[in-house]
């Protein structure tokens, strides 16, 4: 359980009978963790010890309730954890900071240490929304990251290694990535349809997107939407060209699905 985002942060772990296992609050860490929270709580084994850590935003707590690292950059709106860059061992974290930054307001860091692997070197005022993380381009190794400013016409798509791929002055701040067709890349939900990145609509959808989740058992994902008096589930009818493990068998993905019911909507990511 956690309370606090912008200033004081308090976190505790409880067992199944609601007995406290550990308690942590940001002043314990000499205020270096103060105000580092995001709008979600990501569970991931960032140090590969077989136990889950908590990515509370621009800081990480170990499974025993002790701080591992903090960027001390303030509050990130965008916070995604996955194996973003195949050139870097382990997991990475993709950030977009709401707090004004002279530099590094968009960055990818090593999840185990907090070391910045690359960063956007222009000033940012308020990177907003959930951004996007997903392998959407076949000709770019690893996963692509996308973020933009709230009140300014700036949208950036970067490669896993920090190469600027696209810059736009319009467009959504939070495309929803989804595994839909039979290729290894994800598609995106943009403007009421599922489409390849920058492509034409392949599947119109209606309603607000509630969740994107592999809830029917194949490795592709369903899109759950809500309309007035309706709850809809869209599922692909495209035959699969290969066989992969159901995404819900991945622990980080499954816990990411659970976390989608709180705070900002951060799509579940695979831990392996």
N, C-alpha and C positions, 0 to 999 in steps of 0.2 A: 504494500500500500504506500502511496506517495501523495504528498500535498506540497504545493509550492512550485513556482516556475521562475519568476522574475527576480525574487529576492531570497528569503529563507526557504530552504527545501528540507522536508522531513520525510524519511523513508523507514519502513519497518517490514520485516519478514515474519509471517505467522505460519504455524503448522496447521494441520487439518482441523485441530480443535481450537484454533484461534489463540494459541499460546505464543507469546513473542519468542522468536528465535534470535533476532538481533534488531537493533535500532540505530539509525544514523541520522544526523542532521548536518547541514553544511558548515556551521561554525566549528565543528570538530576538526575541520581541515584548514584552519586558519583563514577562513573566508575565501579561500581560492576557488571553492566550489559554489559560492553564493551566486545566484542568478544565472546558472548555467543550464537550467532546465529547458526542455522543449515542450511541445504540445502532445507528446506521446511517451511511451516507455517501451524501449526495445529490449527484448531478452535475447542474448546471444553468447555463445562460448567464445569470447574474443581472445582469451589466452590459451585456448586449446588444452584445458586441464580436465575436461569432461564434465565441468559444472558451469552453469549459466551465470553470466554477469549481467548487470543492468546498465544499458546506455541511457542515461537520464536526459541527455541532450549533449552539450559540449563537455561532458565529463562521463566517467565510467566508474561504477561501484563493483567491487569484487563480490563473489558469492558469499563472503563472510561479513559483508556490510562495511568494508573499508574502501576508501577511495584508491583507485589505481592511477588515473591521470585526469587532468583538466586542461582545456585550452585557455581558460580565463578570457574568453572573447564575448561572453554574454549569451543571450538567448537565440538559438537557431530555430527558425520556422521549419526548415528543411532538415531532416535527419533520417538517413536510410543506412542500414547495415547489411552488407553482402560481400561476396567475393567479387569485387568490382574489377580489379586489375589482376589478370593472370600473371603479370610479371612480379607482383609482390606477394610473398607467401602469406597465407591466412586471409582473414577478413579485413575489409576497409569500411570506413564511415564517410558518407557524402553529406556535406553540410551546406546550408544557405542561411546566413545570419540576418535576423530582423534588426539587430543592433547595428548602428552605423559603423562602417569599417573603412579605414583608409586603404586597406589592402586585405586580401585573403577572405573576403566576405563569402565567397564560394570556394570550397576546397574539398579535397579527399585526403583522409588521414589513415594511417595504419591503426587498426582497431585495438591491437595489443598494447601499443605504446603511446598513441596520440601523435606520433611524428607525422608532420605534413608531407605528403608525397608530391602534391602540386597544389597551386592556388591561383585564383583569379586575381590579377595584379592591378586592377582598376578600383577606384573607390566605389563603394556601394552604400545606399541609403537605407533600404528596407527590402531585403530579399524576402518574398512573401509566398504563402501557400505551401503546398506539399512538394512542389517540384516534381521531378520524375527520375527514377532509376530503372534502367532496363536495357537489355541487349536488343536494340531495335534496328541496328545496321549491320549487315553481314560482312561488310568490307572493313570494319573497325574492330580490332580484337577487344575482348572484354565487354563491359557494360557501358552504355552511354549515360551521362548525367545532364539534367536539364533544370534550369532555375531562372527566375526573373524578378524584376523589381515591381513592387505593388503599384506605385503611382507614376512610374516612368516607363517609357516604351523601350524596354530592354529585356530581351530573352536570349539566353545562351544555351547552346548544346555543346558539351565537351565530350571528348573520348575518354576512355578509362585512364589513359596516360596524361591527360591534360591538354590535348590539342583541341583548339577551337574549331568545331565542325560547322556550326551555323550560328548566325546572329539575326534575330528578328525584332521588329518594332511592334508587332501585334501577336496575338495568340494567347491561348489559355495559360495560366500559371501552373496548372496541375493536370497534365494528361494522365490518363489511367492506363498503365501497361497491362497487357493480358496475353497469355499464350492461347492462341485461337486456331491458327491454321497448322499445317503439317511441317513447317520449317522450324529450325532451332531459334529463330528470332521472335521477339514479342511484337504484337501489334499494339495499337493504342486506341483508347476511346477518346475521340475528339469530335465536337460539334454533332452529337447525337448519332454517332456511328462508330463501328470498329473498322479500322483501316490500318494499312502499313504506314510507317512513318512517312509523312509527306505525300501519301497516296490517296486514291479514291476510296469511297466507302465500299466495304465488302459486306457489312451487316448493319442495317439501321437498328437502333434500339430506342425505346421510349421510356421516359421517366428518369428520375434521379438515380445515379449509381449508388447503391447501398454498399456493395462489396464486390470484389473480384476474387474468387476463391475456387480451388479445385474441390468442389463439394460432391461431385458425382463419380469420382473414382478413376478417371483417366488423367494423364499428366497435363492435359490442357485445362483451361480455367473457365468457369461459368461466370456470367455477369448477372448480378442480382440488382434489380431496379424496383423502385416504388412509384406508383401512380396513385391518383385518387381512388381509394377503394381496392387497389390491386397491389400484389407483390408478384413480380415476374422473375423467372430464371431463364436467361438465354444460354444455350449450349451449342457448341459447334456441331455441324453435320459433315465437316470435312474429314474424309478418311485419314487416319494416321499413317505416316510412312515409316515409323519406327516404334519401338516399345521402350517406355521409360517408367520408372517407379512413380506411383501416385504421389503427388506433391505433399499431401497431408502426412506421409510417412516421414518427412523431414521435420525434426523437432523444432528448429527455429521457424520454419514456415508455419507449422501448426500453432505455435505460441504467438506468431505474428497475426494469425487469423483471430485469435482471442483478443489481442490488443486493438483490433480494428473497431471495437465497440466503445472506445474511449478516445477523447481528445480529437486531434486532427486525424484524417484518414491516411495512414501510411500503409501501402500495399505490403502484404507478407512477402518476405524474401527467403530464398533457400540459404541454409547454413553450410552446404557442401557443394 
